[in-house]
């Protein structure tokens, strides 16, 4: 028995121990002199990423990466803050184009045209071509037969779709694409026949390997196991009692479920998903969720699950109340350097802006009124993008605004660190550079209420 366990543990570690292989990407973007990053996912359950390459596009928009990866992995190319998705194979070569549409000033961040990726050529055992072709076939098929699949529940059509994909793939077999298609079709089978969820679990998850970097697997996992503890035989009162009593008691309780007891690696991921939802849904009991995540992070026998728990803890802790805010060091209108540490003794309201408009004019007038009410209890700091900084300098001079205006300059990743998706956007900081509220409300949307509320917590 001991030897079998040792072999099983070694098999779990194979993705980690497998040798890295060189990866080369050459690309071109329509944004010259831009920051270009290559990011891979640690896993698709927590969706944390690691930057494995960073460069700048030249004056013609060209860039390249020479790096190593260990296994087939979903990744992203980021050009400044815009991102495109792709899947990479170790030891492969890719020639790509990344197109970033011009921003339309009359549209919000969420209404902008998304960036696009074109793979001109790839030497990756035909993986990219097969992924793109199979995805296109699935999308076209679902679009054409949506009513028959989702309303009329004609599940036999999924077999027709499977045959079409096989014909399109040709003779060159790619395991990553095969698995992607398998779980993609499983999701359609479940949608076309909602009563067969138990069969889908048995066929696709029971005693099956856990696929941490396969998007269709994780999508189906999220669909099936969302609310698993509330939709099964678990008593909500007993579940909560076990959760709040003891780590071992909780596991003893849920392991009464035959499926979970048979699939402990998957069970931990289902519990992590539940704890993540519990963290956000129960603000008064966040500590319970954090304690359990930490126990899995330190005590799971599965290295991948320990990593997922660690990534989830990182994600839920990012910009959460009372955590340390991302640091900055930026120039003001006089060219003097201003740091976050300069404000460690008091509250700060950060305002991020990217262009002068009717919206910013309105919000600035409201913010000016609030700033006068706050006096010296709250320091207002406006951070403008490099392109808009001079316009805001003029605005501040014309309107006699007397708070700090800083130039974001080349530090565009600060927007990413503060999760700024659209401007104007606001963040309240407590003393000692700690997060009070991120994102915060706009000046005409109860900002004053939240500032005073958080000030009372100091």
VEXLO-87107 format. One record per residue (C-alpha): chain; x, y, z; residue number from 1; residue in three letters. Coordinates in Angstrom, 1 decimal. Example, Ala and Ser with C-alpha at 12.3 -4.5 7.8 and 13.67 -1.06 7.14 Angstrom:
2
A  12.3  -4.5  7.8  1  ala
A  13.7  -1.1  7.1  2  ser
//
This chain:
458
A  0.0  0.0  0.0  1  unk
A  2.8  2.4  0.9  2  unk
A  4.4  1.8  -2.5  3  unk
A  1.2  2.6  -4.3  4  unk
A  0.8  5.8  -2.4  5  unk
A  4.3  6.8  -3.3  6  unk
A  3.7  6.2  -7.0  7  unk
A  0.4  8.1  -6.8  8  unk
A  2.2  11.1  -5.2  9  unk
A  4.8  11.0  -7.9  10  unk
A  2.1  11.1  -10.6  11  unk
A  0.6  14.2  -9.0  12  unk
A  3.9  15.9  -9.1  13  unk
A  4.7  15.1  -12.8  14  unk
A  3.3  18.4  -14.1  15  unk
A  5.6  20.2  -11.6  16  unk
A  8.6  18.0  -12.2  17  unk
A  8.4  17.9  -16.0  18  unk
A  11.3  19.5  -17.8  19  unk
A  10.7  23.1  -19.1  20  unk
A  11.0  23.6  -22.9  21  unk
A  11.9  26.7  -24.8  22  unk
A  9.1  28.9  -26.1  23  unk
A  9.5  31.6  -28.7  24  unk
A  6.9  34.3  -29.7  25  unk
A  7.5  37.0  -32.2  26  unk
A  4.7  39.6  -32.5  27  unk
A  3.6  42.9  -33.9  28  unk
A  1.1  45.3  -32.4  29  unk
A  -0.4  48.6  -33.6  30  unk
A  0.8  50.3  -30.4  31  unk
A  4.5  51.2  -30.7  32  unk
A  6.6  51.8  -27.6  33  unk
A  4.1  49.9  -25.4  34  unk
A  4.7  47.7  -22.5  35  unk
A  4.1  44.1  -23.6  36  unk
A  3.9  41.3  -21.1  37  unk
A  3.4  37.5  -21.4  38  unk
A  1.3  36.0  -18.5  39  unk
A  0.5  32.4  -17.8  40  unk
A  -2.2  31.2  -15.4  41  unk
A  -1.1  29.4  -12.2  42  unk
A  -4.5  27.6  -12.5  43  unk
A  -8.0  28.4  -13.8  44  unk
A  -9.8  27.9  -10.4  45  unk
A  -8.3  30.9  -8.7  46  unk
A  -7.2  32.6  -12.0  47  unk
A  -4.0  34.1  -10.6  48  unk
A  -1.3  34.8  -13.1  49  unk
A  2.5  34.9  -13.3  50  unk
A  4.4  37.3  -15.6  51  unk
A  6.9  35.1  -17.5  52  unk
A  8.1  37.7  -20.0  53  unk
A  8.2  41.5  -20.2  54  unk
A  9.4  43.8  -23.0  55  unk
A  8.4  46.9  -25.0  56  unk
A  7.3  47.1  -28.6  57  unk
A  9.6  49.0  -30.8  58  unk
A  8.8  52.1  -32.9  59  unk
A  7.2  49.8  -35.5  60  unk
A  5.2  47.7  -32.8  61  unk
A  7.4  44.6  -33.0  62  unk
A  8.2  42.6  -29.9  63  unk
A  9.4  39.1  -29.0  64  unk
A  9.6  36.6  -26.1  65  unk
A  12.1  33.8  -25.5  66  unk
A  11.1  31.9  -22.4  67  unk
A  10.3  28.5  -21.0  68  unk
A  7.1  26.7  -19.9  69  unk
A  6.5  23.2  -18.6  70  unk
A  3.1  22.2  -20.0  71  unk
A  0.3  23.3  -22.3  72  unk
A  -1.1  26.3  -20.7  73  unk
A  -3.6  29.1  -21.2  74  unk
A  -1.9  32.5  -21.3  75  unk
A  -2.4  36.2  -22.2  76  unk
A  -0.4  38.8  -24.0  77  unk
A  -0.9  42.2  -22.4  78  unk
A  -0.2  45.3  -24.5  79  unk
A  -0.1  48.1  -21.8  80  unk
A  -3.4  47.2  -20.1  81  unk
A  -5.2  45.5  -23.0  82  unk
A  -5.1  41.7  -23.1  83  unk
A  -5.7  38.9  -25.6  84  unk
A  -5.9  35.1  -24.8  85  unk
A  -4.0  32.2  -26.3  86  unk
A  -2.9  28.7  -25.4  87  unk
A  0.8  27.8  -25.5  88  unk
A  2.7  24.5  -25.9  89  unk
A  6.2  24.0  -24.6  90  unk
A  8.9  24.0  -27.2  91  unk
A  6.8  25.8  -29.7  92  unk
A  7.0  28.9  -31.9  93  unk
A  4.3  31.5  -32.6  94  unk
A  4.1  34.5  -35.0  95  unk
A  1.2  36.7  -33.9  96  unk
A  -0.4  40.1  -34.4  97  unk
A  -2.2  41.9  -31.6  98  unk
A  -4.5  44.7  -32.6  99  unk
A  -5.6  47.3  -30.0  100  unk
A  -8.7  49.4  -31.2  101  unk
A  -8.6  53.1  -30.5  102  unk
A  -10.5  54.1  -27.5  103  unk
A  -13.9  55.9  -28.2  104  unk
A  -14.4  58.7  -25.8  105  unk
A  -18.2  58.4  -25.9  106  unk
A  -18.1  54.8  -24.7  107  unk
A  -17.4  53.3  -21.2  108  unk
A  -14.6  50.8  -20.6  109  unk
A  -17.1  47.9  -20.9  110  unk
A  -18.4  49.1  -24.3  111  unk
A  -15.1  49.5  -26.0  112  unk
A  -14.2  47.2  -28.9  113  unk
A  -12.0  44.4  -27.5  114  unk
A  -8.4  43.8  -28.6  115  unk
A  -7.9  40.9  -31.1  116  unk
A  -5.2  38.3  -31.7  117  unk
A  -4.2  36.8  -35.1  118  unk
A  -1.9  33.8  -35.2  119  unk
A  0.0  34.1  -38.5  120  unk
A  1.8  30.8  -38.0  121  unk
A  2.5  28.3  -35.2  122  unk
A  4.7  25.3  -34.8  123  unk
A  2.9  23.6  -31.9  124  unk
A  1.8  20.2  -33.1  125  unk
A  -1.2  21.8  -34.8  126  unk
A  -2.7  22.7  -31.4  127  unk
A  -3.6  26.4  -32.1  128  unk
A  -5.3  25.6  -35.4  129  unk
A  -7.3  22.8  -33.9  130  unk
A  -8.4  24.9  -30.9  131  unk
A  -9.4  27.8  -33.1  132  unk
A  -11.2  25.5  -35.6  133  unk
A  -13.1  23.5  -32.9  134  unk
A  -14.1  26.7  -31.1  135  unk
A  -15.5  28.2  -34.3  136  unk
A  -17.4  25.0  -35.1  137  unk
A  -19.0  24.9  -31.6  138  unk
A  -19.9  28.5  -31.7  139  unk
A  -21.4  28.3  -35.2  140  unk
A  -23.3  25.1  -34.4  141  unk
A  -24.8  26.5  -31.1  142  unk
A  -25.8  29.7  -32.9  143  unk
A  -27.6  27.8  -35.6  144  unk
A  -29.2  25.2  -33.4  145  unk
A  -29.7  27.1  -30.2  146  unk
A  -33.5  26.6  -30.0  147  unk
A  -33.2  22.9  -30.8  148  unk
A  -30.5  22.4  -28.1  149  unk
A  -31.6  24.6  -25.3  150  unk
A  -35.4  24.7  -25.7  151  unk
A  -36.4  21.5  -27.6  152  unk
A  -33.7  19.6  -25.7  153  unk
A  -32.6  17.6  -28.8  154  unk
A  -29.5  16.2  -27.2  155  unk
A  -28.7  13.9  -30.1  156  unk
A  -27.5  17.0  -32.0  157  unk
A  -24.4  17.0  -29.8  158  unk
A  -23.3  13.8  -31.4  159  unk
A  -23.7  15.5  -34.8  160  unk
A  -21.5  18.3  -33.5  161  unk
A  -18.9  15.9  -32.2  162  unk
A  -18.6  14.2  -35.6  163  unk
A  -18.2  17.6  -37.3  164  unk
A  -15.3  18.5  -35.0  165  unk
A  -13.6  15.1  -35.6  166  unk
A  -13.8  15.7  -39.4  167  unk
A  -12.3  19.2  -39.0  168  unk
A  -9.4  18.1  -36.8  169  unk
A  -8.0  15.6  -39.3  170  unk
A  -5.6  12.9  -38.5  171  unk
A  -3.2  14.9  -36.3  172  unk
A  -4.3  14.1  -32.8  173  unk
A  -3.7  16.7  -30.0  174  unk
A  -4.5  15.6  -26.5  175  unk
A  -5.1  19.1  -25.1  176  unk
A  -7.6  19.9  -27.9  177  unk
A  -9.2  16.5  -27.4  178  unk
A  -9.8  17.2  -23.8  179  unk
A  -11.0  20.7  -24.4  180  unk
A  -13.6  19.5  -26.9  181  unk
A  -14.6  16.6  -24.6  182  unk
A  -15.6  18.9  -21.7  183  unk
A  -17.0  21.5  -24.1  184  unk
A  -19.4  18.9  -25.5  185  unk
A  -20.2  17.7  -21.9  186  unk
A  -21.4  21.2  -21.0  187  unk
A  -23.7  21.2  -24.0  188  unk
A  -25.0  17.7  -23.2  189  unk
A  -25.9  18.9  -19.7  190  unk
A  -27.6  22.1  -21.1  191  unk
A  -29.6  20.0  -23.6  192  unk
A  -30.7  17.5  -20.9  193  unk
A  -30.7  19.1  -17.4  194  unk
A  -31.8  15.8  -15.8  195  unk
A  -28.5  14.1  -16.6  196  unk
A  -26.3  16.1  -14.3  197  unk
A  -25.6  13.0  -12.1  198  unk
A  -24.5  11.1  -15.2  199  unk
A  -22.2  14.0  -16.3  200  unk
A  -20.6  14.0  -12.8  201  unk
A  -20.0  10.3  -13.0  202  unk
A  -18.6  10.3  -16.5  203  unk
A  -16.5  13.4  -16.4  204  unk
A  -15.5  14.0  -12.8  205  unk
A  -15.8  10.8  -10.8  206  unk
A  -12.3  9.2  -10.5  207  unk
A  -11.1  11.4  -13.3  208  unk
A  -7.9  13.5  -13.3  209  unk
A  -8.3  17.1  -12.2  210  unk
A  -7.4  19.5  -15.0  211  unk
A  -6.2  22.7  -13.5  212  unk
A  -5.3  24.4  -16.8  213  unk
A  -8.1  23.2  -19.0  214  unk
A  -10.7  26.0  -19.5  215  unk
A  -13.6  23.8  -20.6  216  unk
A  -13.1  21.4  -17.6  217  unk
A  -13.0  24.3  -15.1  218  unk
A  -16.1  25.9  -16.8  219  unk
A  -18.0  22.7  -16.4  220  unk
A  -16.8  22.3  -12.8  221  unk
A  -18.1  25.8  -12.0  222  unk
A  -21.4  25.0  -13.6  223  unk
A  -22.0  21.7  -11.9  224  unk
A  -20.5  22.3  -8.4  225  unk
A  -21.8  25.8  -7.9  226  unk
A  -24.0  25.5  -4.8  227  unk
A  -23.1  21.8  -4.4  228  unk
A  -23.6  21.9  -0.6  229  unk
A  -27.0  23.6  -0.9  230  unk
A  -28.4  21.5  -3.6  231  unk
A  -27.4  18.0  -2.3  232  unk
A  -28.3  16.2  0.9  233  unk
A  -26.4  18.6  3.1  234  unk
A  -28.5  20.2  5.8  235  unk
A  -27.6  23.9  5.8  236  unk
A  -27.8  24.2  9.6  237  unk
A  -25.5  21.2  10.1  238  unk
A  -23.1  22.4  7.4  239  unk
A  -22.8  25.8  9.1  240  unk
A  -22.4  24.2  12.5  241  unk
A  -19.6  22.0  11.2  242  unk
A  -17.9  24.9  9.4  243  unk
A  -17.8  27.1  12.5  244  unk
A  -16.8  24.4  14.9  245  unk
A  -13.7  22.6  13.7  246  unk
A  -11.7  21.9  10.5  247  unk
A  -11.7  18.1  11.1  248  unk
A  -15.4  18.0  12.1  249  unk
A  -16.3  19.8  8.8  250  unk
A  -14.4  17.3  6.7  251  unk
A  -16.0  14.4  8.6  252  unk
A  -19.4  15.9  7.9  253  unk
A  -19.0  16.4  4.2  254  unk
A  -17.2  13.1  3.6  255  unk
A  -20.5  11.4  4.3  256  unk
A  -21.1  12.2  0.7  257  unk
A  -20.0  9.2  -1.2  258  unk
A  -18.9  11.1  -4.3  259  unk
A  -16.7  13.5  -2.2  260  unk
A  -15.2  10.7  -0.2  261  unk
A  -14.2  8.9  -3.4  262  unk
A  -12.7  12.1  -4.9  263  unk
A  -10.8  13.9  -2.2  264  unk
A  -8.7  16.0  -4.5  265  unk
A  -11.8  17.3  -6.3  266  unk
A  -13.6  17.6  -2.9  267  unk
A  -11.0  20.1  -1.7  268  unk
A  -11.6  22.2  -4.8  269  unk
A  -15.3  22.1  -4.3  270  unk
A  -14.8  23.2  -0.7  271  unk
A  -12.4  26.0  -1.8  272  unk
A  -15.1  27.3  -4.3  273  unk
A  -17.6  27.2  -1.4  274  unk
A  -15.3  29.0  0.9  275  unk
A  -14.6  31.7  -1.7  276  unk
A  -18.4  32.3  -2.0  277  unk
A  -18.8  32.2  1.8  278  unk
A  -16.0  34.8  2.2  279  unk
A  -17.9  37.3  0.1  280  unk
A  -21.4  36.3  1.2  281  unk
A  -20.8  36.4  5.0  282  unk
A  -18.9  39.6  5.9  283  unk
A  -19.2  38.9  9.6  284  unk
A  -17.6  35.5  9.2  285  unk
A  -14.8  36.1  6.7  286  unk
A  -12.2  34.8  9.2  287  unk
A  -13.8  31.3  9.1  288  unk
A  -13.3  31.1  5.3  289  unk
A  -9.7  32.5  5.6  290  unk
A  -8.8  30.0  8.3  291  unk
A  -10.1  27.0  6.2  292  unk
A  -8.3  28.2  3.1  293  unk
A  -5.1  28.5  5.1  294  unk
A  -5.5  25.0  6.4  295  unk
A  -5.9  23.6  2.9  296  unk
A  -2.9  25.8  1.8  297  unk
A  -0.7  24.3  4.4  298  unk
A  -2.1  20.8  4.9  299  unk
A  -3.5  19.4  1.6  300  unk
A  -1.7  16.3  0.4  301  unk
A  -2.2  17.6  -3.2  302  unk
A  0.4  20.2  -4.2  303  unk
A  -1.9  21.7  -6.9  304  unk
A  -4.6  22.3  -4.3  305  unk
A  -2.2  24.0  -1.9  306  unk
A  -1.3  26.3  -4.8  307  unk
A  -5.0  27.0  -5.6  308  unk
A  -5.7  27.8  -1.9  309  unk
A  -2.7  30.1  -1.8  310  unk
A  -3.9  31.9  -5.0  311  unk
A  -7.4  32.3  -3.6  312  unk
A  -6.1  33.8  -0.5  313  unk
A  -4.0  36.3  -2.6  314  unk
A  -7.1  37.1  -4.7  315  unk
A  -9.5  37.7  -1.8  316  unk
A  -6.9  39.7  0.1  317  unk
A  -6.2  42.0  -2.8  318  unk
A  -7.6  45.5  -2.2  319  unk
A  -9.7  44.2  0.7  320  unk
A  -10.4  46.3  3.8  321  unk
A  -7.4  47.1  6.0  322  unk
A  -4.8  45.5  3.7  323  unk
A  -1.8  47.5  2.4  324  unk
A  -2.5  49.6  -0.6  325  unk
A  -0.3  49.4  -3.7  326  unk
A  2.6  51.9  -3.3  327  unk
A  3.3  54.7  -5.7  328  unk
A  5.9  57.4  -6.4  329  unk
A  4.7  60.0  -8.9  330  unk
A  5.5  63.5  -10.0  331  unk
A  3.2  66.5  -9.2  332  unk
A  2.7  69.6  -11.2  333  unk
A  5.9  71.1  -9.9  334  unk
A  8.0  68.0  -10.8  335  unk
A  8.3  67.0  -7.1  336  unk
A  8.0  63.3  -6.2  337  unk
A  5.0  62.4  -4.1  338  unk
A  4.8  59.0  -2.4  339  unk
A  2.0  57.1  -0.8  340  unk
A  4.1  57.0  2.4  341  unk
A  3.8  60.8  2.6  342  unk
A  0.2  60.3  3.7  343  unk
A  0.7  57.6  6.2  344  unk
A  -0.7  59.7  9.1  345  unk
A  -4.1  60.4  7.6  346  unk
A  -6.9  59.4  5.3  347  unk
A  -6.5  59.7  1.5  348  unk
A  -9.0  59.8  -1.3  349  unk
A  -7.4  58.7  -4.6  350  unk
A  -9.1  59.8  -7.8  351  unk
A  -8.0  58.3  -11.1  352  unk
A  -8.8  60.2  -14.3  353  unk
A  -7.9  59.8  -17.9  354  unk
A  -9.5  62.7  -19.8  355  unk
A  -11.3  66.0  -19.2  356  unk
A  -15.0  65.7  -20.0  357  unk
A  -18.4  66.8  -18.9  358  unk
A  -18.4  63.9  -16.5  359  unk
A  -15.1  64.9  -14.9  360  unk
A  -16.1  68.5  -14.7  361  unk
A  -19.3  67.5  -12.8  362  unk
A  -17.5  65.1  -10.5  363  unk
A  -14.7  67.6  -9.8  364  unk
A  -17.2  70.3  -8.8  365  unk
A  -18.9  67.8  -6.3  366  unk
A  -15.5  66.7  -5.1  367  unk
A  -14.4  70.3  -4.5  368  unk
A  -17.5  70.8  -2.3  369  unk
A  -16.6  67.7  -0.3  370  unk
A  -13.0  68.6  0.0  371  unk
A  -13.9  71.9  1.6  372  unk
A  -16.1  70.1  4.1  373  unk
A  -13.4  67.6  5.0  374  unk
A  -10.9  70.3  5.6  375  unk
A  -7.6  68.6  6.6  376  unk
A  -9.1  65.3  7.7  377  unk
A  -8.9  63.8  4.2  378  unk
A  -6.2  64.4  1.6  379  unk
A  -7.5  64.3  -2.0  380  unk
A  -5.0  63.1  -4.6  381  unk
A  -5.9  63.0  -8.3  382  unk
A  -3.8  60.8  -10.5  383  unk
A  -4.0  61.6  -14.2  384  unk
A  -2.7  59.5  -17.1  385  unk
A  0.3  60.8  -18.9  386  unk
A  -1.7  61.8  -22.0  387  unk
A  -4.3  63.8  -20.0  388  unk
A  -2.0  65.3  -17.3  389  unk
A  -1.5  68.7  -19.1  390  unk
A  -5.2  69.1  -19.6  391  unk
A  -5.8  68.5  -15.9  392  unk
A  -3.1  71.0  -15.0  393  unk
A  -5.0  73.6  -17.0  394  unk
A  -8.3  72.5  -15.3  395  unk
A  -6.8  72.8  -11.8  396  unk
A  -5.4  76.2  -12.6  397  unk
A  -8.7  77.5  -14.1  398  unk
A  -10.9  76.2  -11.3  399  unk
A  -8.4  76.9  -8.5  400  unk
A  -8.5  73.3  -7.2  401  unk
A  -6.0  73.1  -4.4  402  unk
A  -5.4  69.4  -3.8  403  unk
A  -2.6  67.3  -5.2  404  unk
A  -2.5  66.4  -8.9  405  unk
A  -0.1  63.6  -9.9  406  unk
A  1.1  62.4  -13.3  407  unk
A  0.8  58.6  -13.7  408  unk
A  3.5  58.8  -16.4  409  unk
A  4.8  55.4  -17.3  410  unk
A  3.5  53.7  -14.2  411  unk
A  0.4  52.3  -16.0  412  unk
A  0.5  49.1  -14.0  413  unk
A  -0.6  51.1  -11.0  414  unk
A  -4.1  51.2  -12.7  415  unk
A  -4.0  47.4  -12.8  416  unk
A  -2.8  47.2  -9.2  417  unk
A  -5.8  49.3  -8.0  418  unk
A  -8.1  47.5  -10.4  419  unk
A  -9.1  50.7  -12.2  420  unk
A  -11.4  49.7  -15.1  421  unk
A  -13.0  53.0  -16.0  422  unk
A  -12.4  56.7  -15.1  423  unk
A  -13.1  58.6  -13.0  424  unk
A  -12.6  56.0  -10.3  425  unk
A  -12.1  56.4  -6.5  426  unk
A  -10.3  54.6  -3.7  427  unk
A  -10.5  55.4  0.0  428  unk
A  -7.3  54.8  2.0  429  unk
A  -7.1  54.7  5.8  430  unk
A  -4.0  55.9  7.7  431  unk
A  -0.7  54.1  7.2  432  unk
A  -1.6  53.4  3.5  433  unk
A  -4.3  50.8  4.2  434  unk
A  -7.3  50.1  2.0  435  unk
A  -10.5  51.6  3.3  436  unk
A  -12.7  51.0  0.3  437  unk
A  -11.8  49.9  -3.3  438  unk
A  -13.5  50.9  -5.4  439  unk
A  -15.2  53.7  -3.6  440  unk
A  -18.4  55.6  -4.6  441  unk
A  -18.4  58.6  -6.8  442  unk
A  -18.8  62.1  -5.2  443  unk
A  -22.5  62.2  -5.9  444  unk
A  -23.0  58.5  -4.9  445  unk
A  -22.6  58.5  -1.1  446  unk
A  -18.8  59.0  -1.2  447  unk
A  -19.1  61.4  1.8  448  unk
A  -21.0  58.8  3.8  449  unk
A  -18.3  56.1  3.2  450  unk
A  -15.5  58.5  4.0  451  unk
A  -17.0  59.5  7.3  452  unk
A  -17.9  55.8  8.0  453  unk
A  -14.4  54.6  7.4  454  unk
A  -12.9  57.7  9.3  455  unk
A  -14.9  56.5  12.4  456  unk
A  -13.1  53.1  12.2  457  unk
A  -9.6  54.5  12.6  458  unk
//
